[in-house]
Amino acid sequence: YYVSEVLHLCFTIYFSGKAVFATNLNAFLITGAGSGLGRGALEYLLSKGDTIIAVDINEKVLLELAERYDQKEECGTKPRLLPVVMDITNTESVRDGMEKIRKVYGDKCLDAVVNFAGVMRGGPLMEMRDKDFHMVFNINVLGTFNVNKYSFPLLKRHDPAFRARIVNVGSEVSLCQVSAGFAAPYSASKFAIEGYSTGLRQEMMFIDNPAHIVVINPGAMETPMNIVGNKGELNAFMLEHTVHCPDTEWEHALRPGQAVAHNYIQKNMRPAILVAEAVFKAVHFHQPPRRFAVNVSYEMRLASVTPQIILDHATALGMKFHSRNSKPKVE
């Protein structure tokens, strides 16, 4: 596996500087474009002169984006930024969104689709509400499936010399195949993206002018969900997006688990522009690699080669240590 990855990387480096898209209009669809890493990629690609179809469920954010960028720059008669409100878990909404794109830019108009839309929910699996677990998979996995399926007819596949690309976003946890208690729904959804992407890539080998399938695996990045104003407070995002189950066997472990995750994120997070740069390479390189690993921590890499029995006990011991130290002192 590693030999094949090294050979493919060498091939990519050799050809990447030789050609970029030969089209006059580089149009990229980005989901989750209203915030976080998706917003960062949108702004970065716009700064490079690309055309972006910004997909998000938040209409207010898209209107703000449209107001900021609309009429400022145009490529011919086509808008440089097209906001499209879309619920990616709803097939009808996705179809309607794709039809809107087709009416504006025409058939076979997309050079790439980039799937950033995603959510995180944590909590004890045996106490979690069904709807919370389902929501993670509906958005992170089914949403990616829907967008790729219904955007595929719009991808530019008529030129044998050109290959469009589909970019799916995994995580460092899916790259290293590492999960953790109370974060399993998110980890499992990203594992699913890996399996989906590998299968899709192999299926592309059976058709003419297939699309490149690229996976980006970000580690901890500086996004609103990770940045907190006070180092002493627990990550506000994690508190908000953890399903608490009072008076259960697991509730006492949630807060130390959050503390471990919070400390890890604050220690390892890096500027989000690193992911935007990876997206730029994924959509512009003539022969993009199958994977971009961005800021994958040494802890994750070490965990990926650690026997699972050791990893399980080490994680539990770490949470117990934080739990003991977080208990209020009795005067």
C-alpha positions in Angstrom: 0.0 0.0 0.0 2.7 2.5 1.1 4.8 1.7 -2.0 1.9 2.4 -4.3 1.2 5.7 -2.5 4.8 6.8 -2.8 4.9 5.9 -6.6 1.6 7.8 -7.1 2.9 10.8 -5.2 6.1 10.9 -7.4 3.9 10.7 -10.5 1.7 13.5 -9.2 4.7 15.8 -8.4 6.1 15.3 -11.8 2.9 16.1 -13.7 1.3 18.6 -11.3 3.4 21.6 -12.5 2.8 20.8 -16.1 -0.9 21.4 -16.6 -3.9 22.9 -14.9 -7.4 23.1 -16.2 -7.6 24.3 -19.8 -11.1 25.7 -19.4 -12.0 29.3 -19.5 -14.3 28.9 -16.5 -13.2 26.8 -13.5 -16.5 26.2 -11.7 -16.3 24.3 -8.4 -19.3 23.3 -6.2 -18.5 23.5 -2.4 -20.9 22.2 0.2 -20.8 23.6 3.7 -19.6 26.8 2.1 -21.2 29.1 4.7 -18.8 28.4 7.5 -15.7 26.6 8.8 -13.3 24.9 6.3 -15.8 25.1 3.5 -16.0 28.9 3.9 -12.2 29.1 4.0 -11.9 27.1 0.8 -14.5 29.2 -0.9 -12.7 32.5 -0.1 -9.3 31.0 -1.1 -10.5 29.8 -4.5 -12.3 33.0 -5.2 -9.1 34.9 -4.5 -7.4 32.7 -7.1 -10.0 33.6 -9.8 -12.2 30.6 -9.7 -15.9 30.4 -9.9 -17.7 28.9 -6.9 -21.2 27.4 -6.4 -21.7 27.9 -2.7 -24.0 25.3 -1.2 -25.3 25.5 2.4 -28.5 25.0 4.3 -28.2 28.4 6.0 -29.9 30.9 3.7 -28.9 33.9 5.7 -25.2 33.1 5.5 -25.4 32.5 1.7 -27.2 35.9 1.3 -24.3 37.5 3.2 -21.8 35.8 0.9 -23.8 36.9 -2.2 -23.9 40.5 -0.9 -20.2 40.5 -0.3 -19.1 39.0 -3.6 -21.9 39.6 -6.1 -21.3 42.1 -8.9 -17.7 42.6 -7.8 -16.2 40.2 -10.2 -17.7 38.4 -13.2 -16.4 35.9 -15.7 -18.2 36.8 -18.9 -21.9 36.9 -18.1 -21.6 34.2 -15.5 -21.5 35.1 -11.7 -18.3 34.4 -9.9 -20.3 33.2 -6.9 -23.6 31.4 -7.1 -25.2 30.8 -3.7 -27.5 27.7 -3.6 -29.6 26.9 -0.5 -29.7 23.1 -0.3 -30.6 20.5 2.3 -28.2 17.8 1.2 -30.1 15.1 3.2 -33.1 15.7 1.0 -33.0 14.4 -2.5 -35.6 16.8 -3.8 -33.7 19.7 -2.4 -30.5 18.5 -4.0 -32.1 17.9 -7.4 -33.6 21.4 -7.3 -30.3 22.9 -6.5 -28.5 21.1 -9.3 -31.2 22.3 -11.7 -30.6 25.9 -10.6 -26.9 25.4 -11.3 -27.6 24.0 -14.7 -29.8 26.9 -15.7 -27.1 29.4 -14.7 -24.0 27.7 -16.1 -25.4 25.2 -18.6 -24.8 21.4 -19.0 -21.5 19.9 -18.1 -20.5 23.0 -16.2 -18.7 21.7 -13.1 -15.0 21.0 -12.9 -15.1 19.7 -9.3 -17.4 19.0 -6.4 -16.0 19.5 -2.9 -17.9 18.0 0.0 -17.3 19.9 3.2 -20.8 19.8 4.8 -20.7 17.9 8.0 -21.7 17.9 11.7 -20.4 16.5 14.9 -22.3 14.9 17.7 -20.8 13.1 20.7 -22.0 11.2 23.7 -22.4 7.6 25.0 -23.6 5.4 22.2 -26.0 3.3 24.4 -27.8 6.4 25.7 -27.7 8.6 22.6 -31.0 9.5 21.0 -31.6 7.9 17.6 -32.1 11.2 15.9 -28.7 12.5 17.0 -26.8 9.5 15.7 -28.9 9.4 12.5 -28.3 13.2 11.9 -24.5 12.6 11.8 -24.8 9.9 9.2 -27.5 11.6 7.2 -25.4 14.8 6.7 -21.8 13.4 6.7 -22.4 10.3 4.6 -25.9 10.4 2.9 -25.4 14.1 2.2 -22.1 13.4 0.4 -23.7 10.5 -1.5 -26.6 12.7 -2.6 -24.5 15.6 -3.8 -22.1 13.4 -5.7 -24.9 11.4 -7.3 -27.0 14.3 -8.5 -24.0 16.6 -9.5 -22.3 13.9 -11.5 -24.3 14.6 -14.7 -23.1 18.2 -14.5 -19.4 17.3 -14.3 -17.3 18.0 -17.4 -16.5 14.6 -18.8 -16.7 15.2 -22.5 -13.0 15.9 -23.0 -10.8 12.8 -22.8 -7.8 15.0 -22.0 -9.6 16.4 -18.9 -10.8 14.7 -15.8 -13.2 16.3 -13.4 -12.8 15.5 -9.7 -14.9 14.7 -6.7 -13.3 15.7 -3.4 -14.6 14.1 -0.2 -13.6 15.3 3.2 -12.6 12.7 5.8 -10.6 13.3 8.9 -7.3 12.4 10.5 -9.3 9.8 12.5 -10.4 8.1 9.4 -7.0 8.2 7.8 -5.4 6.6 10.9 -8.5 4.4 11.6 -8.6 5.7 15.2 -11.8 6.3 17.1 -12.5 7.4 20.7 -15.3 6.9 23.2 -18.0 9.6 23.1 -16.9 10.7 19.6 -17.8 7.5 17.8 -20.7 8.8 15.6 -18.4 11.4 13.9 -15.5 8.9 13.6 -17.8 6.2 12.2 -19.2 8.6 9.6 -15.7 9.5 8.5 -14.7 5.8 8.3 -17.7 5.4 6.0 -16.5 8.3 3.8 -13.2 6.4 3.3 -15.0 3.2 2.3 -17.4 5.1 0.0 -14.6 7.0 -1.7 -12.5 3.9 -2.3 -15.4 2.1 -3.8 -16.4 5.1 -5.9 -12.8 5.4 -7.2 -12.7 1.8 -8.3 -16.1 2.1 -10.0 -14.8 5.0 -12.0 -12.3 2.7 -13.6 -15.2 1.1 -15.6 -16.4 4.2 -17.4 -15.1 6.5 -20.0 -13.6 9.9 -18.9 -14.0 9.1 -15.1 -13.6 11.7 -12.4 -10.7 11.7 -10.0 -11.8 10.8 -6.5 -9.8 12.7 -3.9 -10.0 12.5 -0.1 -8.8 15.3 2.2 -8.0 14.3 5.7 -7.7 17.4 8.0 -6.5 17.2 11.5 -7.3 19.9 14.1 -7.7 23.2 12.3 -8.4 26.7 13.4 -12.1 27.0 12.8 -14.9 28.6 14.9 -15.8 25.2 16.3 -12.3 24.8 17.8 -11.2 28.2 18.9 -12.2 29.3 22.4 -11.6 32.6 24.1 -10.4 31.2 27.4 -8.0 28.3 27.7 -9.5 27.3 31.1 -13.0 26.8 29.7 -14.1 23.6 27.9 -14.6 23.8 24.2 -18.0 25.5 23.7 -18.6 23.6 20.6 -18.0 20.3 22.2 -20.3 21.2 25.1 -23.1 22.2 22.7 -22.7 19.2 20.5 -22.5 16.5 23.1 -25.6 14.6 24.0 -25.7 14.5 27.8 -27.4 11.7 29.6 -27.9 12.6 33.3 -28.1 9.8 35.8 -26.6 7.2 33.5 -23.5 5.1 33.9 -21.6 7.2 31.4 -22.4 10.7 32.3 -19.5 11.0 34.8 -17.0 10.3 32.0 -18.3 12.9 29.5 -16.6 15.9 31.0 -13.1 14.4 31.4 -13.5 13.0 27.9 -14.3 16.5 26.6 -11.3 17.8 28.5 -9.0 15.3 26.8 -10.4 16.2 23.4 -10.2 20.0 24.2 -6.6 19.8 25.2 -5.7 17.8 22.1 -7.4 20.2 19.7 -5.9 23.3 21.4 -2.4 21.8 21.2 -2.5 20.6 17.6 -4.7 22.9 15.6 -3.2 24.8 12.7 -4.4 27.6 10.3 -7.4 26.5 8.2 -5.8 27.9 5.1 -3.7 24.7 5.0 -6.9 22.9 4.1 -7.9 25.5 1.5 -4.5 25.1 -0.1 -5.0 21.3 -0.3 -8.4 21.9 -1.9 -6.8 24.2 -4.5 -4.3 21.5 -5.4 -7.0 18.8 -5.5 -9.1 20.8 -8.0 -6.2 22.2 -10.1 -3.5 19.6 -10.3 -3.6 17.8 -13.6 -3.1 14.5 -11.8 -4.1 15.0 -8.2 -3.1 12.4 -5.6 -5.8 10.3 -4.1 -5.3 11.8 -0.7 -4.2 15.0 1.0 -3.3 14.6 4.7 -3.4 18.0 6.4 -1.9 18.5 9.8 -2.3 14.9 11.0 -0.8 14.8 14.5 1.9 12.5 15.6 -0.4 11.3 18.3 -2.8 10.1 15.7 0.0 8.5 13.6 1.3 6.7 16.7 -2.2 5.6 17.7 -2.7 4.1 14.2 0.2 1.6 14.8 -0.6 0.9 18.4 -2.2 -2.4 19.2 -5.9 -1.8 19.9 -5.9 -3.4 23.3 -3.2 -1.0 24.5 -5.0 2.0 22.9 -8.3 1.1 24.6 -6.7 0.9 28.0 -4.6 4.0 27.5 -7.6 6.1 26.5 -9.6 4.9 29.4 -6.8 5.6 31.8 -6.4 9.1 30.4 -10.1 9.9 30.9 -10.0 8.5 34.5 -6.9 10.7 35.2 -8.8 13.8 34.0 -11.9 12.8 35.9 -9.9 12.5 39.2 -8.2 15.8 38.7 -11.4 17.6 37.7 -13.3 16.7 40.9 -13.8 19.7 43.2 -11.6 19.8 46.2 -13.3 19.5 49.6 -12.1 22.0 52.1 
